[in-house]
Amino acid sequence: MFVHRVSATVNRMSFVIPVDTKISDIKNKFFTCMQCEELHTHVLQRTYFDSFDWRIYSAGGLIEEESGAGGLALRWRNYVTDEMYSNTSINNTIRFAWDLPDCDLRERLEAILEMRVLLPLFRMNCKVHALIVLNKERKTVARLGIEENYILGLTKSKLHKLPVTLFIESVKGYKPIFKEVLQVIDQQLLLKVDGQGTVQRAMTAIELQPGAYSSNLNLKLSRETNIEVVMRNILLRLLEIIEANEWGIRADLDSEFLHDFRVAVHRGDTALGQIRDVFPHQIWKQFSRKFAWLGEITGPTRDLDVHLLNFGSYKQSLRDDLDPLYYFLGKHRTIEHKKLVMHLESARYRKMIASWLMYLKGPLSTRTTLHNAHCPTYDVANKRIWRMVRRVIKEGKAINASSPPEDLHELRKSCKKLRYLIEFFQSIYPADEIKKLIKVLKSLQNKIGEHQDLHVQIASLATFRSQMKSESVATKRTLVAIDIILQMLEKRQRQVRKIFETRFTVFTENKNRLAFKRLFKPNIQNEARFHEDNCLLQH
Amino acid sequence: MKPAFMKIIACYNIKGGVGKTAAAVNLAYLASCGGDRTLVMDLDPQGAASFYFRVKPKIKGGLQTLLDGKQGLDELIKGTDYPNIDLIPADFSFRNMDLFLEEAKRPTRQLRKLLKNLDDDYDVVFLDCPPGISLVSENVFQAADILLVPTIPSILSLRTFDQLLKFRKESSLEHLLVLPFFSMVDMRKQLHRLIVEKPPKTLTGLLNTAIPYASDIERMGTIRAALASYAPKCRAALSYRSLWAEIKEFLN
């Protein structure tokens, strides 16, 4: 029997009431066994939320919005144990974590949700029959509730009734009473503990699949499979991610839809650029052009998104003086977003996706003179990843204190390609070793990425500054504030460059080089081992 | 709106019988209705707040257990009739709190140290303080973020408020936010009317809301519940609501 801890000293347990048991019988049993009082029966509406990529579910919960006679409240609901945390009264529906007032829930959500919007998953109507157990002083010493839940779904479909549940909650300092109530439930009512929880039961009932979307490729490949088959699988999966994010971009829900869309585009571009001689030249050219176009139409909105996401940190130091910049960025983003939506709704885009899908789902080439087309995946992956590892080391080593930012940008691009390649094929390598290498690479990428982002931010902020000046939308104070931000960013860029050097040294440590070699250059190692064995035999 | 960290509000007055307990209980109730995890600490050995919450004014092991900190505070806390309000009940041994505190290492900071342990568990703590100026009060001043002073619009009450301000100055406690408000106001009395309509300048930080002298509040003793739970629309309950709204502004 599990007892769920609601807070440090309050326990909560739920039980499922069989279909043939009447609610009134349950109540009567309590009235005869204990000093109980029935409170009002109230009707609540509960809506459950998560981000598009199930961040809250991955952290063990869902966000529950409850509206009833007591107003509107938001809380964290643990989906297995049904525990509630961080109950917060709100006035309006919350979209982002930052819309919440300063509170425990905000603190918890900001770390998990980041920039993601909360999207409704399903709604339930809940009728709660509340009872309290009293002591001699007529003080509440335990709480009981019988809940009848009906799932509404997001469409106006028929109500779906869930099994009725009974929950019991202890009151701090009155643990013995909790045990007495448990005894009544166990021995008199013979109810079974609810091991599933209402939220999970509701999700099963409406066939809601948690984690249905992920921006990860999650491909299970085999080493011997023909690379053309694998390439088609990779590109199909990327197409799936692109299509999954379209609606969020169009509806402008949050900046992450566009981010995931662009990452899928870049991944596709890398797959085509790095694994050549698989598709006929004509098809390869078509795909490359498509990726380039998608990168081009999504770039301006993403650049402005990055500025707006960073705006909080700018504003912390310079408060109201930066408001005109915020409006300026917002205005330009609206324009760029409109253009982007037009592109996504264009016949060109629709045709492109359709033809892409048709080709990838079409028959494999039987006769081909292309060099790689029929090679096993393992061989192609090894060759390409190893080559990219060497390129990253070479480019990184060539960077010194006087290297221009462009050199770091080139290194960043190489690192990204290496990362994407490893991610495409990670399922054909030992998971632990791949994880370690991705971690080291990620740590290096973070710093090069930050350096490059700062470089772009500085350049674009300087452009915005002159644009604002020419459009006369900035006061002198605002221009000075932008100058201060520029100085701050330049200072940070210098710091990041120093950290990059340390990270690169770690990346090129002997143990990492050997690990890369062991995984992606196995032939050389086997040959060396063979050579060593031969030498030993000769001696 | 919930505060970011646990806030401690002490209902305090040098003078007794001014409505401290009623304020602590009713404001705690309103805080809890807004979703704040609320704790009431009944520091008054008379145990009136404990009585209102139907909890026996008794702590196992008495004051020593409370201040020792060896037994977790959690063990002493009692849930109340309201899901979001917990209580540390009073104990008759609290009458000797001064003596206990005197023997401690940093005698004026014991309460603050004790409550710091609950920082993650509650959003707001209400201290229902005993009257008088003593080592207990000094502990309250050190621990509290806001000193809420119910003040009857009478000469003696105003005099004690001046004494409090003087004490705050002498003890270098200027950082302590002192918020007086008129309590037990009976507008049929000329003096009450005069003072409420034209409050003396010495009442710095005076809140706008005045709590009326009302039989509904007195009924708290027979019903043993927070006013807004049994008479949410009466004049006094609405006054407490508006008082809480004013205090929340300071918390934010």
Interface residues (C-beta under 8 A of the other chain):
Chain A: S7 A8 T9 V10 G70 A73 N87 T88 S89 P101 D102 C103 D104 E107 I132 E137 R138 K139 T140 R143 S170 V171 K172 G173 Y174
Chain B: M1 K2 P3 A4 C33 G34 G35 F53 R54 V55 K56 D74 L76 I77 K78 G79 T80 D81 P83 N84 D86 D121 D123 N252
